[in-house]
Amino acid sequence: MPLIPQEPQIHESAQGPRATPASGRTAPTPRPVPGPRPAAPSRPGRPGPVRPTPPAQRAPRDVPAKPGPSAPAAPAVAAPASVTPQIQLIPASAEGALDAAEEAVDLLLDSGRTPGDVLVVTTGEQHPWATHELSFGEAPYWAQHDAGDDVFYADAAVVDRAGVRPVVVVAVNGGPDSVPATVLPLARARAAALLIVCGNPQQINAALGAGV
């Protein structure tokens, strides 16, 4: 008979310890708390983009820098030979070519060109300034050309002695018909940026070998 009460006690004790481990297992459930720590991937994300960006910028800089000097070096030398100045034609008669050239010079100076940028060439009668300055001798006349401080006026016969200037204005104001064909190519070679020709369009086009 005493065995009967002992059996339920055994069952109760077996259930008792099972309940406690169940409650004990519930305690580890807060382990999802460390789960939100996957926010840590944000850290590798921050350094990740920062590091690739600088090398990405440095790499392209290094790449063009190496071919840059080699490729443009060749065209840089050929550029001045191939580049030609812009040509502007101002229709005018032989009698009005010099006045048209003077107006062109005034417009150039008004637009911001410095006087030393301009060379004026005449194919017929010399410009009054050139006549006046040559009366003092060729040495002081060409000294003003070399100084480059003012507009310089030269006759077609001496244009080959003139140096290069940004703008060359040619007044086809007379002279033999063969003069423009000789002077205009020389004037174009001395114009670094702009060649202005005042005169007969047909004669000028024929002299330059192309329509302008």
Backbone bond lengths (Angstrom), bond angles and torsions (degrees), N, CA, C in turn:
res aa  C-N    CA-C-N  psi(-1)  N-CA   C-N-CA  omega(-1)  CA-C   N-CA-C  phi
1 M - - - 1.467 - - 1.503 112.34 -
2 P 1.376 119.66 -38.95 1.467 118.12 179.31 1.506 112.50 -66.27
3 L 1.309 119.21 -13.69 1.447 119.91 -179.35 1.522 112.09 -70.44
4 I 1.323 117.40 -26.14 1.468 120.45 -175.06 1.524 111.44 -66.19
5 P 1.352 116.85 -48.92 1.477 115.25 179.79 1.522 113.86 -65.61
6 Q 1.321 117.22 -23.78 1.468 117.95 -179.01 1.506 110.98 -72.55
7 E 1.321 119.60 -32.49 1.470 121.22 -177.67 1.516 112.46 -64.56
8 P 1.381 119.09 -44.81 1.466 116.36 178.31 1.500 112.64 -65.66
9 Q 1.326 116.04 -30.32 1.463 116.92 178.30 1.518 110.56 -65.08
10 I 1.307 115.70 -36.17 1.468 119.06 179.67 1.513 109.78 -65.60
11 H 1.356 115.94 -40.91 1.480 118.83 -178.94 1.513 110.42 -67.68
12 E 1.344 114.92 -40.12 1.464 117.09 -178.86 1.515 110.45 -65.57
13 S 1.360 114.77 -41.25 1.467 116.30 -179.58 1.520 110.58 -65.89
14 A 1.327 118.02 -34.03 1.463 120.01 178.80 1.510 111.11 -67.13
15 Q 1.373 114.43 -36.23 1.469 116.64 178.89 1.517 110.89 -73.89
16 G 1.337 115.55 -33.81 1.463 119.15 -177.85 1.513 111.84 -58.60
17 P 1.337 116.74 -54.43 1.455 117.12 -179.16 1.507 112.90 -64.20
18 R 1.340 120.11 -28.11 1.476 121.21 178.57 1.511 110.63 -68.76
19 A 1.366 115.09 -34.93 1.465 117.32 179.80 1.504 110.84 -67.98
20 T 1.343 115.41 -38.74 1.460 117.96 -178.49 1.515 111.83 -64.85
21 P 1.375 118.26 -45.65 1.473 115.95 177.36 1.511 112.08 -62.84
22 A 1.370 117.03 -29.32 1.473 116.94 177.12 1.502 110.14 -63.25
23 S 1.372 113.95 -44.47 1.465 115.54 177.71 1.511 110.26 -66.68
24 G 1.327 117.19 -33.41 1.463 120.37 178.55 1.507 111.27 -66.19
25 R 1.303 117.08 -33.27 1.462 119.96 178.63 1.517 111.98 -72.03
26 T 1.355 113.64 -28.40 1.457 115.45 177.58 1.516 110.90 -65.37
27 A 1.331 118.00 -28.28 1.464 120.89 -179.20 1.521 111.84 -61.58
28 P 1.356 117.85 -43.19 1.473 116.90 179.68 1.511 113.74 -65.41
29 T 1.356 116.74 -11.71 1.459 117.00 178.06 1.520 113.39 -55.50
30 P 1.356 122.05 -33.13 1.472 119.60 175.36 1.507 113.75 -58.89
31 R 1.316 118.00 -2.22 1.462 118.13 177.23 1.521 113.17 -59.42
32 P 1.329 120.93 -25.30 1.482 117.51 172.98 1.504 113.07 -57.32
33 V 1.322 118.83 -15.24 1.474 120.01 178.52 1.520 111.15 -59.14
34 P 1.346 116.47 -46.92 1.474 114.06 174.71 1.513 112.92 -64.93
35 G 1.332 116.91 -14.24 1.466 118.40 177.79 1.522 113.46 -58.27
36 P 1.368 119.45 -44.21 1.473 118.98 178.74 1.504 114.11 -58.85
37 R 1.331 118.12 -13.03 1.459 119.57 178.72 1.520 113.84 -63.11
38 P 1.353 118.65 -13.65 1.476 116.35 171.87 1.514 112.75 -52.44
39 A 1.324 117.25 -8.27 1.466 117.78 171.10 1.508 110.74 -57.04
40 A 1.348 116.91 -19.04 1.457 120.72 177.46 1.516 113.04 -55.02
41 P 1.374 119.34 -32.86 1.467 117.12 177.52 1.507 112.95 -55.48
42 S 1.355 117.45 -21.60 1.452 117.51 177.39 1.518 111.17 -62.55
43 R 1.324 117.87 -31.28 1.463 120.33 179.31 1.523 111.88 -63.51
44 P 1.366 115.48 -49.58 1.469 113.16 176.68 1.502 112.12 -64.34
45 G 1.356 115.91 -27.26 1.460 116.95 178.66 1.515 111.66 -64.64
46 R 1.345 118.61 -40.08 1.462 121.38 -177.84 1.523 112.32 -65.21
47 P 1.370 114.98 -53.91 1.465 113.43 179.03 1.503 112.75 -66.10
48 G 1.368 116.28 -27.62 1.455 118.91 -178.77 1.518 112.69 -56.36
49 P 1.382 118.11 -56.63 1.469 117.81 -177.49 1.507 113.37 -68.39
50 V 1.345 116.94 -30.88 1.463 118.38 -177.65 1.516 110.48 -66.28
51 R 1.348 115.98 -42.82 1.457 118.33 -177.64 1.525 112.96 -67.13
52 P 1.372 116.80 -45.34 1.470 114.64 -179.86 1.503 114.26 -65.36
53 T 1.367 117.11 -30.53 1.470 117.56 -176.04 1.521 113.15 -61.52
54 P 1.369 119.12 -52.69 1.454 116.85 -178.99 1.501 114.79 -59.55
55 P 1.398 116.52 -42.54 1.458 113.46 178.57 1.504 112.79 -65.67
56 A 1.361 117.06 -30.27 1.461 118.63 179.64 1.517 110.35 -65.09
57 Q 1.339 116.57 -36.42 1.455 119.38 -179.95 1.522 110.99 -73.95
58 R 1.341 115.83 -40.08 1.454 118.55 -178.78 1.518 111.48 -66.68
59 A 1.376 115.65 -37.75 1.461 117.88 -177.91 1.509 112.34 -59.93
60 P 1.401 118.83 -49.44 1.462 117.04 -179.78 1.506 113.36 -63.95
61 R 1.357 116.46 -31.69 1.458 117.57 179.39 1.516 110.71 -64.92
62 D 1.348 115.27 -41.44 1.455 117.78 -178.99 1.520 111.62 -68.17
63 V 1.341 115.97 -35.37 1.462 118.56 -176.38 1.525 111.70 -66.48
64 P 1.397 118.86 -50.82 1.462 117.00 -179.78 1.503 112.99 -69.66
65 A 1.359 116.43 -25.60 1.449 118.44 -176.62 1.524 110.22 -63.55
66 K 1.361 116.17 -37.88 1.459 118.56 -177.73 1.520 112.20 -71.60
67 P 1.373 118.57 -50.67 1.462 116.45 178.44 1.501 113.05 -72.18
68 G 1.372 116.63 -23.53 1.460 120.49 -176.48 1.516 112.93 -53.23
69 P 1.356 118.00 -55.73 1.455 117.87 -176.77 1.503 113.42 -65.62
70 S 1.365 116.89 -32.44 1.449 118.14 -175.98 1.527 111.31 -74.80
71 A 1.382 117.01 -46.91 1.461 119.18 -176.54 1.515 112.56 -68.11
72 P 1.375 119.14 -54.59 1.457 117.90 -177.88 1.502 113.78 -67.37
73 A 1.341 117.44 -17.66 1.453 118.78 -177.18 1.518 110.39 -59.64
74 A 1.352 117.06 -44.48 1.460 119.38 -178.76 1.515 111.87 -67.10
75 P 1.394 119.02 -49.36 1.461 118.39 179.67 1.504 113.29 -63.95
76 A 1.342 117.25 -29.00 1.460 119.13 -178.80 1.515 110.20 -61.38
77 V 1.327 116.54 -35.99 1.457 119.23 -179.82 1.525 110.42 -74.70
78 A 1.337 115.96 -38.64 1.462 118.93 -177.37 1.517 112.20 -78.32
79 A 1.352 117.47 -20.83 1.461 120.87 -174.77 1.509 113.06 -58.23
80 P 1.358 119.27 -50.97 1.447 117.62 -177.80 1.509 113.68 -60.09
81 A 1.352 116.89 -31.92 1.454 118.99 -178.71 1.527 110.65 -72.14
82 S 1.353 117.38 -37.56 1.455 120.09 -175.19 1.519 112.59 -84.69
83 V 1.325 117.24 -30.29 1.456 120.18 -176.70 1.525 109.95 -71.17
84 T 1.323 116.90 132.36 1.454 121.84 177.57 1.518 109.05 -116.95
85 P 1.329 116.94 151.35 1.462 118.80 -179.10 1.524 111.46 -70.33
86 Q 1.299 115.26 157.76 1.465 119.88 173.97 1.521 108.36 -69.84
87 I 1.316 116.58 139.16 1.470 121.05 -177.69 1.521 109.42 -112.48
88 Q 1.301 115.51 128.43 1.471 121.46 178.45 1.520 108.79 -121.93
89 L 1.320 115.70 128.51 1.462 121.88 -178.37 1.523 110.17 -106.76
90 I 1.329 116.12 127.96 1.467 121.58 175.88 1.526 106.97 -115.26
91 P 1.327 117.85 105.03 1.466 119.55 179.92 1.522 111.00 -59.86
92 A 1.310 115.07 133.27 1.470 120.66 179.58 1.520 108.62 -162.98
93 S 1.312 115.42 153.05 1.467 120.23 174.67 1.521 108.87 -77.69
94 A 1.315 116.09 169.58 1.461 119.59 178.79 1.523 110.50 -61.94
95 E 1.343 116.05 -34.80 1.465 119.74 -179.34 1.535 111.73 -73.36
96 G 1.316 117.21 -30.54 1.465 119.98 -177.32 1.524 114.52 -101.34
97 A 1.336 117.64 2.62 1.463 120.55 -176.62 1.528 111.83 -65.76
98 L 1.331 117.20 -39.02 1.463 119.22 -178.49 1.529 111.28 -68.73
99 D 1.332 116.71 -39.60 1.470 119.62 176.65 1.538 110.31 -64.01
100 A 1.337 116.34 -40.27 1.467 119.94 178.64 1.527 110.58 -63.76
101 A 1.329 116.27 -37.12 1.463 119.56 178.36 1.522 110.68 -67.08
102 E 1.340 117.48 -38.72 1.461 121.09 178.44 1.535 110.64 -63.57
103 E 1.329 115.52 -41.55 1.461 119.18 178.16 1.538 110.48 -64.24
104 A 1.321 115.69 -38.64 1.458 119.29 178.54 1.530 111.12 -63.56
105 V 1.323 116.71 -39.64 1.465 120.54 178.20 1.525 110.18 -64.59
106 D 1.332 116.78 -42.08 1.468 120.05 178.43 1.527 111.06 -60.47
107 L 1.325 116.72 -42.17 1.465 120.35 179.11 1.530 111.28 -65.11
108 L 1.325 115.77 -37.83 1.470 119.30 179.06 1.523 110.61 -63.82
109 L 1.336 116.07 -44.58 1.467 119.75 -179.46 1.528 110.91 -67.52
110 D 1.334 116.22 -36.65 1.468 119.48 178.30 1.534 111.14 -67.60
111 S 1.317 116.80 -29.46 1.471 120.55 -178.52 1.524 112.51 -81.09
112 G 1.329 116.86 -4.62 1.463 119.09 176.40 1.510 115.28 116.06
113 R 1.320 117.51 -4.43 1.457 120.33 176.89 1.529 109.81 -68.26
114 T 1.319 116.30 141.48 1.457 119.55 176.25 1.528 108.61 -84.05
115 P 1.328 118.39 150.95 1.472 120.10 -178.91 1.521 112.98 -55.54
116 G 1.327 116.74 -35.62 1.459 119.31 -178.88 1.513 114.14 -68.71
117 D 1.338 117.70 -8.30 1.469 121.33 178.94 1.525 112.93 -82.11
118 V 1.329 116.87 -10.97 1.469 120.14 -167.63 1.523 111.60 -113.88
119 L 1.324 115.08 134.24 1.466 123.34 172.32 1.516 107.81 -122.11
120 V 1.328 117.00 129.11 1.467 121.92 179.84 1.531 108.33 -112.86
121 V 1.331 115.16 129.23 1.469 121.38 -178.71 1.527 108.59 -118.56
122 T 1.310 116.66 133.97 1.466 121.69 177.80 1.526 109.43 -114.75
123 T 1.339 116.18 139.44 1.460 120.56 179.98 1.521 112.38 -94.82
124 G 1.343 117.04 -20.47 1.464 120.73 -179.98 1.525 110.41 -111.79
125 E 1.316 114.98 -119.10 1.470 119.93 -179.84 1.530 110.00 -64.78
126 Q 1.327 115.34 140.43 1.455 119.62 -179.47 1.522 111.26 -67.60
127 H 1.328 114.34 154.32 1.460 119.07 174.44 1.534 108.62 -67.52
128 P 1.342 118.00 142.49 1.473 120.79 -179.20 1.534 112.82 -53.63
129 W 1.327 117.44 -34.20 1.469 119.01 179.59 1.525 110.30 -63.74
130 A 1.346 116.15 -45.99 1.465 119.85 -179.71 1.525 110.51 -62.26
131 T 1.332 116.51 -41.22 1.461 119.85 178.89 1.522 110.63 -61.07
132 H 1.300 116.21 -43.45 1.460 120.88 -178.93 1.530 111.57 -65.62
133 E 1.323 117.00 -45.95 1.463 120.32 -176.89 1.525 111.68 -69.89
134 L 1.312 117.22 -35.22 1.465 119.99 178.83 1.527 111.82 -68.84
135 S 1.333 116.45 -19.28 1.472 119.04 177.63 1.531 110.93 -65.76
136 F 1.328 117.31 -18.99 1.469 121.76 177.54 1.524 111.75 -92.53
137 G 1.297 117.04 -3.30 1.459 121.15 179.61 1.517 111.84 113.68
138 E 1.315 114.91 157.26 1.466 119.60 -178.22 1.531 112.72 -71.76
139 A 1.335 116.93 -31.39 1.466 119.16 -177.40 1.531 111.73 -60.80
140 P 1.353 119.20 -53.74 1.465 118.02 177.67 1.521 112.71 -66.17
141 Y 1.334 116.58 -29.61 1.470 120.35 178.99 1.527 110.60 -62.43
142 W 1.336 116.84 -50.34 1.456 120.44 -179.16 1.524 111.87 -75.25
143 A 1.319 116.76 -21.46 1.464 119.22 175.27 1.527 110.13 -63.98
144 Q 1.312 116.42 -35.97 1.466 119.61 176.88 1.522 110.72 -67.63
145 H 1.323 116.01 -35.63 1.465 119.44 176.39 1.521 110.48 -62.34
146 D 1.337 115.55 -45.32 1.465 119.42 -178.18 1.524 111.93 -67.95
147 A 1.331 117.14 -31.42 1.463 120.55 179.42 1.523 110.65 -66.02
148 G 1.341 117.09 -35.79 1.467 121.04 177.31 1.507 113.90 66.08
149 D 1.327 117.42 29.37 1.463 120.33 -178.51 1.524 113.56 -93.90
150 D 1.320 117.39 -14.19 1.458 119.78 -174.10 1.524 110.00 -145.00
151 V 1.336 115.75 169.45 1.461 120.88 174.87 1.523 107.97 -60.59
152 F 1.318 116.01 134.27 1.464 119.78 -178.66 1.524 109.16 -113.96
153 Y 1.323 115.56 132.67 1.467 122.42 -179.21 1.519 108.48 -110.50
154 A 1.328 115.29 128.46 1.463 120.31 -178.12 1.517 110.43 -135.03
155 D 1.312 114.68 151.43 1.459 120.58 176.22 1.524 109.40 -81.65
156 A 1.330 116.02 154.82 1.459 120.42 -178.94 1.520 111.67 -59.63
157 A 1.343 116.91 -28.14 1.457 119.42 -177.83 1.526 112.79 -68.27
158 V 1.347 117.68 -20.56 1.466 120.11 -176.93 1.531 112.07 -118.47
159 V 1.338 116.80 13.58 1.469 118.90 -177.52 1.518 111.64 -62.63
160 D 1.342 116.93 -27.86 1.459 118.53 -179.88 1.523 111.95 -68.70
161 R 1.343 116.85 -16.13 1.455 120.46 178.37 1.537 111.62 -87.83
162 A 1.306 116.34 -17.20 1.465 120.64 -178.85 1.522 110.14 -73.71
163 G 1.318 114.46 150.91 1.461 119.61 179.36 1.523 111.96 -90.73
164 V 1.332 115.46 179.03 1.466 121.56 -179.02 1.526 109.58 -77.29
165 R 1.337 115.31 135.99 1.461 121.69 174.65 1.529 108.30 -134.77
166 P 1.326 117.02 156.94 1.472 118.52 -178.62 1.520 113.47 -56.58
167 V 1.331 117.62 -38.76 1.466 120.93 -176.84 1.527 109.32 -129.05
168 V 1.326 115.32 133.50 1.468 121.61 174.65 1.517 107.94 -122.52
169 V 1.324 116.19 127.47 1.468 122.13 178.43 1.522 107.62 -112.75
170 V 1.333 116.21 124.76 1.461 121.46 -179.63 1.517 108.72 -111.86
171 A 1.332 115.74 126.11 1.464 121.59 175.01 1.521 108.04 -104.75
172 V 1.340 116.05 108.21 1.470 120.53 177.75 1.522 106.11 -83.31
173 N 1.328 115.18 79.51 1.473 121.11 -173.32 1.523 112.70 -106.21
174 G 1.323 115.32 34.49 1.459 119.18 177.18 1.515 111.70 124.61
175 G 1.311 115.22 -163.42 1.452 120.95 -176.42 1.514 111.10 90.52
176 P 1.319 116.59 172.70 1.465 120.49 179.48 1.530 111.55 -58.17
177 D 1.330 115.92 152.91 1.468 119.95 -179.94 1.529 112.27 -63.45
178 S 1.314 116.53 -22.74 1.465 119.21 -178.73 1.533 112.25 -80.31
179 V 1.333 117.17 -12.59 1.470 119.67 -175.91 1.531 112.41 -64.54
180 P 1.343 120.01 -48.79 1.470 119.06 -179.47 1.523 113.03 -56.27
181 A 1.341 116.80 -38.83 1.462 119.39 -179.18 1.523 111.59 -63.77
182 T 1.334 116.72 -27.01 1.465 120.38 179.02 1.519 111.86 -89.58
183 V 1.328 116.07 -39.30 1.465 120.54 -172.71 1.523 112.34 -78.99
184 L 1.319 117.95 -42.63 1.464 119.91 -173.68 1.536 113.31 -60.54
185 P 1.336 119.69 -43.13 1.475 117.51 175.89 1.532 112.22 -62.18
186 L 1.342 117.39 -36.85 1.462 119.88 178.11 1.532 110.57 -67.45
187 A 1.329 115.68 -40.19 1.463 119.55 179.33 1.526 110.70 -66.10
188 R 1.316 116.50 -39.59 1.471 119.61 179.06 1.527 110.80 -64.71
189 A 1.325 117.42 -34.71 1.462 120.46 178.83 1.523 111.82 -69.35
190 R 1.340 116.67 -21.53 1.464 120.38 -179.18 1.525 112.84 -98.17
191 A 1.319 116.99 -1.12 1.464 121.13 178.51 1.523 108.58 -96.54
192 A 1.323 116.00 113.59 1.462 119.53 -178.28 1.524 112.40 -76.91
193 A 1.338 117.32 -31.04 1.463 119.68 -176.30 1.527 112.99 -127.74
194 L 1.337 117.38 -41.06 1.467 119.63 -171.74 1.522 110.51 -143.58
195 L 1.323 115.29 134.76 1.467 122.44 173.85 1.515 108.08 -119.10
196 I 1.331 116.28 119.76 1.465 121.91 178.84 1.519 107.64 -111.22
197 V 1.329 116.62 126.21 1.459 121.41 -178.56 1.524 108.65 -120.71
198 C 1.302 115.97 123.87 1.467 122.11 179.17 1.527 108.43 -109.35
199 G 1.327 116.06 118.18 1.467 118.78 -179.08 1.510 111.46 164.71
200 N 1.334 115.20 -159.84 1.460 122.44 -178.89 1.533 109.52 -73.04
201 P 1.340 118.63 119.73 1.471 120.64 -176.65 1.525 113.51 -57.46
202 Q 1.330 117.82 -41.73 1.457 120.05 -178.29 1.526 110.91 -64.97
203 Q 1.312 115.64 -42.20 1.457 119.52 179.48 1.529 111.39 -66.42
204 I 1.320 115.37 -37.45 1.462 119.65 -179.62 1.522 111.16 -70.41
205 N 1.325 116.96 -43.00 1.464 120.69 179.15 1.525 111.06 -61.98
206 A 1.313 116.01 -40.84 1.459 120.19 179.62 1.527 110.22 -65.97
207 A 1.327 116.47 -37.31 1.463 119.76 -178.61 1.527 111.57 -70.91
208 L 1.316 117.23 -37.81 1.464 121.32 -178.36 1.533 111.84 -82.78
209 G 1.322 115.72 -16.62 1.465 118.31 178.50 1.506 113.73 80.00
210 A 1.351 117.86 11.13 1.478 120.74 179.24 1.501 108.40 -160.69
211 G 1.342 116.29 153.31 1.450 120.50 177.39 1.513 111.21 -71.14
212 V 1.287 118.34 136.68 1.469 122.96 178.53 1.513 109.44 -128.36
